[in-house]
């Protein structure tokens, strides 16, 4: 069972996140916001520029450190789950502690490639989604010009499409596998219930709560701010100097920004539902092992 979960974890990490076209769209939106002038793009203060550069540098450090750490730990403990070498090496090789370089080096290179791919696709996309959202919230949507609000509407469509196409399917597939892998690995190492298993089970609920509160509160703030802007009577005069028929038509075409979390497919894949399923699975494994 443990070997099957490890194999599914590696497969889901590679196939679910492999969508370079979607990543390029998000990077294009982020670059347009960062490089545009104040007259044409969304105005960003110097403080948020620093936050952006620091965040991107942290993400770049994670790109390097996490895959390298995986390779080092796999080299030091080649027969321990959940590393790829534990699926390839036999029990005799692990007991004799004699592993051929011809076998170990390709395995380490494969783990390094999978680690780089997983970090790039997951962290890169999340960064490209969260940073533009932070810009919109921090710069007060209700004070944006009509042209900048159109930029925000384009960003909204990209965010919603990204959530539907890769973020929520990734959460629905990869997170349960990750939790089940962690629980089965811990139960094989420890023969009885310890504080580690208790902390793992508590992390399920805490992580679900944090993800849901931050995502829903951020979506609500974006919606309320954009609605205040649309209801501003001065907006009609900012569209055109006079409330002409064309200006009224532009005004009617503007709607509040909505981050979509409500259709049937997304409703089943929100983090809270997925984490609840993971918690039930972990508790079942713990009870069965005892």
C-alpha positions as CSV (number, residue, x, y, z in Angstrom):
1,X,0.0,0.0,0.0
2,X,2.8,2.4,0.9
3,X,4.6,1.7,-2.4
4,X,1.4,2.4,-4.4
5,X,0.8,5.7,-2.6
6,X,4.4,6.8,-3.2
7,X,4.1,6.0,-6.9
8,X,0.7,7.8,-7.2
9,X,2.3,10.8,-5.5
10,X,5.1,11.1,-8.0
11,X,2.7,10.6,-10.9
12,X,0.2,13.2,-9.7
13,X,3.1,15.7,-9.1
14,X,4.2,15.4,-12.7
15,X,1.0,15.0,-14.7
16,X,-1.5,17.2,-12.8
17,X,0.9,20.3,-12.7
18,X,2.2,20.0,-16.3
19,X,0.5,22.9,-18.1
20,X,3.1,25.4,-19.4
21,X,0.6,27.4,-21.3
22,X,-1.4,28.2,-18.2
23,X,1.7,29.2,-16.3
24,X,2.8,31.6,-19.1
25,X,-0.6,33.4,-18.9
26,X,-0.2,34.0,-15.2
27,X,3.4,35.2,-15.6
28,X,2.3,37.5,-18.4
29,X,-0.3,39.1,-16.2
30,X,2.2,39.5,-13.3
31,X,4.8,41.0,-15.6
32,X,2.4,43.5,-17.1
33,X,1.4,44.7,-13.7
34,X,5.1,45.0,-12.6
35,X,6.4,46.7,-15.7
36,X,3.5,48.9,-16.7
37,X,3.6,52.7,-16.1
38,X,1.4,54.3,-13.5
39,X,-0.8,55.9,-16.2
40,X,-1.6,52.6,-18.0
41,X,-1.2,49.8,-15.4
42,X,-2.1,49.2,-11.8
43,X,-0.1,51.6,-9.6
44,X,2.2,49.8,-7.1
45,X,3.9,51.5,-4.2
46,X,7.6,51.0,-3.5
47,X,6.7,48.9,-0.4
48,X,4.8,46.4,-2.5
49,X,7.6,46.3,-5.1
50,X,10.0,45.3,-2.3
51,X,7.5,42.7,-1.0
52,X,7.3,41.3,-4.6
53,X,11.0,41.0,-5.0
54,X,11.5,39.4,-1.6
55,X,8.7,36.9,-2.2
56,X,10.1,36.0,-5.6
57,X,13.6,35.5,-4.1
58,X,12.2,33.3,-1.4
59,X,10.4,31.2,-4.1
60,X,13.7,30.9,-6.1
61,X,15.5,29.7,-3.0
62,X,12.9,27.1,-2.4
63,X,13.3,26.0,-6.0
64,X,16.9,25.1,-5.3
65,X,16.9,24.0,-1.6
66,X,13.9,21.6,-1.6
67,X,15.0,19.4,-4.5
68,X,18.6,19.3,-3.4
69,X,17.5,18.4,0.2
70,X,15.4,15.6,-1.2
71,X,18.4,14.2,-3.1
72,X,20.7,14.5,-0.1
73,X,18.2,12.7,2.3
74,X,17.5,10.0,-0.4
75,X,21.3,9.5,-0.7
76,X,21.8,9.2,3.0
77,X,18.7,7.0,3.6
78,X,18.1,5.2,0.3
79,X,15.7,2.6,1.6
80,X,13.4,4.9,3.6
81,X,10.0,5.9,2.3
82,X,8.6,8.0,0.7
83,X,11.7,8.4,-1.6
84,X,11.7,6.9,-5.1
85,X,14.7,4.6,-4.3
86,X,12.6,2.7,-1.7
87,X,10.5,1.4,-4.6
88,X,13.5,0.3,-6.8
89,X,15.9,-1.2,-4.3
90,X,15.3,-4.7,-3.0
91,X,15.3,-5.7,0.7
92,X,18.6,-7.6,0.2
93,X,20.4,-4.5,-1.1
94,X,19.1,-2.5,1.8
95,X,20.2,-5.0,4.4
96,X,23.7,-5.5,2.9
97,X,24.0,-1.7,2.5
98,X,25.6,-2.3,-0.9
99,X,24.0,-0.2,-3.6
100,X,25.5,0.1,-7.0
101,X,26.3,3.6,-8.3
102,X,24.8,2.7,-11.7
103,X,21.4,2.2,-9.9
104,X,21.6,5.0,-7.4
105,X,22.7,7.9,-9.6
106,X,19.8,7.6,-12.1
107,X,17.3,7.4,-9.2
108,X,18.8,10.5,-7.6
109,X,18.6,12.4,-10.9
110,X,15.0,11.4,-11.4
111,X,14.1,12.6,-7.9
112,X,16.0,15.9,-8.5
113,X,14.0,16.4,-11.8
114,X,10.7,15.6,-10.1
115,X,11.5,18.0,-7.2
116,X,12.4,20.9,-9.5
117,X,9.2,20.3,-11.6
118,X,6.9,20.1,-8.6
119,X,8.4,23.3,-7.0
120,X,8.3,25.2,-10.2
121,X,4.8,24.4,-11.2
122,X,3.1,24.6,-7.8
123,X,5.0,27.5,-6.1
124,X,5.4,29.4,-9.3
125,X,1.7,29.4,-10.1
126,X,0.6,30.1,-6.6
127,X,3.0,33.1,-6.5
128,X,1.7,34.4,-9.8
129,X,-1.9,34.2,-8.5
130,X,-1.4,35.6,-5.0
131,X,0.8,38.6,-5.9
132,X,-1.6,40.3,-8.3
133,X,-4.4,39.7,-5.8
134,X,-2.4,41.4,-3.1
135,X,-1.8,44.4,-5.5
136,X,-5.5,44.8,-6.2
137,X,-6.4,44.7,-2.5
138,X,-3.6,46.9,-1.3
139,X,-4.2,49.6,-4.0
140,X,-7.9,50.0,-3.1
141,X,-10.0,48.9,-6.0
142,X,-12.6,51.6,-5.3
143,X,-10.1,54.3,-6.3
144,X,-8.9,52.7,-9.6
145,X,-9.6,54.4,-12.9
146,X,-11.8,52.7,-15.5
147,X,-8.9,51.5,-17.6
148,X,-7.2,49.9,-14.6
149,X,-10.5,48.3,-13.6
150,X,-10.5,46.6,-17.0
151,X,-7.0,45.3,-16.2
152,X,-8.5,43.9,-13.0
153,X,-11.3,42.2,-14.9
154,X,-8.8,40.5,-17.2
155,X,-6.8,39.3,-14.1
156,X,-10.1,38.0,-12.5
157,X,-10.7,35.8,-15.6
158,X,-7.2,34.4,-15.5
159,X,-7.5,33.7,-11.7
160,X,-10.8,31.9,-12.1
161,X,-9.6,29.9,-15.1
162,X,-6.5,28.9,-13.2
163,X,-8.4,27.8,-10.2
164,X,-10.7,25.7,-12.3
165,X,-8.1,24.2,-14.6
166,X,-5.2,23.3,-12.2
167,X,-5.3,24.6,-8.6
168,X,-8.4,22.8,-7.4
169,X,-7.8,19.6,-9.4
170,X,-4.3,19.6,-7.9
171,X,-5.6,20.0,-4.4
172,X,-8.2,17.3,-5.0
173,X,-5.6,14.8,-6.3
174,X,-2.3,15.6,-4.7
175,X,-3.2,16.6,-1.1
176,X,-5.0,13.4,-0.1
177,X,-2.2,11.3,-1.6
178,X,0.3,13.4,0.4
179,X,-1.5,13.0,3.7
180,X,-2.0,9.3,3.2
181,X,1.6,8.9,2.3
182,X,2.7,10.7,5.4
183,X,0.4,8.7,7.6
184,X,1.3,5.3,6.3
185,X,5.0,6.2,6.5
186,X,4.7,7.3,10.1
187,X,2.8,4.2,11.0
188,X,5.4,1.9,9.5
189,X,8.2,3.7,11.4
190,X,6.3,3.8,14.7
191,X,4.6,0.7,16.1
192,X,2.2,2.7,18.4
193,X,0.4,6.0,18.5
194,X,2.8,8.8,19.3
195,X,2.7,12.6,19.6
196,X,3.8,12.7,15.9
197,X,0.6,11.1,14.7
198,X,-1.5,13.3,17.0
199,X,0.2,16.4,15.5
200,X,-0.3,15.2,12.0
201,X,-4.0,14.7,12.6
202,X,-4.3,18.2,14.1
203,X,-2.5,19.7,11.2
204,X,-5.2,18.5,8.9
205,X,-7.9,20.7,10.5
206,X,-5.6,23.7,11.1
207,X,-4.4,23.7,7.5
208,X,-7.9,23.5,6.2
209,X,-9.1,26.3,8.4
210,X,-6.2,28.7,7.4
211,X,-6.6,28.0,3.6
212,X,-10.4,28.6,3.7
213,X,-10.4,31.7,5.9
214,X,-7.7,33.4,3.8
215,X,-9.2,32.5,0.4
216,X,-12.7,33.4,1.3
217,X,-11.9,36.6,3.1
218,X,-9.6,37.8,0.2
219,X,-12.4,37.0,-2.3
220,X,-15.0,38.9,-0.2
221,X,-12.7,41.9,0.2
222,X,-12.1,42.1,-3.6
223,X,-15.9,41.8,-4.3
224,X,-16.8,44.5,-1.8
225,X,-14.1,47.0,-2.9
226,X,-15.1,46.6,-6.6
227,X,-18.8,47.0,-5.8
228,X,-18.1,50.2,-3.9
229,X,-16.2,51.6,-7.0
230,X,-19.1,50.7,-9.3
231,X,-21.7,52.4,-7.1
232,X,-19.6,55.6,-7.0
233,X,-21.6,58.3,-8.8
234,X,-18.4,59.9,-10.0
235,X,-17.5,56.9,-12.0
236,X,-19.9,57.8,-14.8
237,X,-18.2,61.1,-15.2
238,X,-14.7,59.5,-15.1
239,X,-15.7,57.3,-18.1
240,X,-16.7,60.4,-20.1
241,X,-16.8,64.1,-19.4
242,X,-20.5,64.0,-19.9
243,X,-23.1,61.3,-19.0
244,X,-23.6,60.4,-22.7
245,X,-25.3,57.3,-24.0
246,X,-21.9,55.7,-24.7
247,X,-20.7,56.4,-21.2
248,X,-23.8,54.8,-19.7
249,X,-23.3,51.7,-21.9
250,X,-19.7,51.4,-20.6
251,X,-21.0,51.9,-17.1
252,X,-23.6,49.1,-17.4
253,X,-20.9,46.7,-18.7
254,X,-18.9,46.9,-15.5
255,X,-19.7,44.4,-12.8
256,X,-18.1,43.5,-9.4
257,X,-15.1,41.2,-9.4
258,X,-15.9,37.7,-8.3
259,X,-13.6,34.8,-7.5
260,X,-15.5,31.7,-8.4
261,X,-15.6,29.0,-5.7
262,X,-19.3,28.0,-6.0
263,X,-20.0,25.6,-8.9
264,X,-20.5,21.9,-8.2
265,X,-17.1,20.7,-9.3
266,X,-15.2,23.3,-7.3
267,X,-17.5,22.8,-4.3
268,X,-16.4,19.2,-4.0
269,X,-12.7,20.1,-4.3
270,X,-12.4,23.0,-1.9
271,X,-9.6,22.5,0.7
272,X,-12.0,21.9,3.6
273,X,-13.8,19.0,2.0
274,X,-10.5,17.5,0.8
275,X,-8.9,17.9,4.2
276,X,-11.9,16.3,5.9
277,X,-11.5,13.2,3.7
278,X,-7.8,13.1,4.5
279,X,-8.6,13.3,8.2
280,X,-11.0,10.4,8.0
281,X,-8.5,8.3,6.0
282,X,-5.7,9.0,8.5
283,X,-7.9,8.2,11.5
284,X,-9.0,4.9,9.8
285,X,-5.3,3.9,9.2
286,X,-4.4,4.7,12.8
287,X,-7.2,2.7,14.2
288,X,-6.6,-0.3,11.9
289,X,-2.9,-0.3,12.8
290,X,-3.6,-0.5,16.5
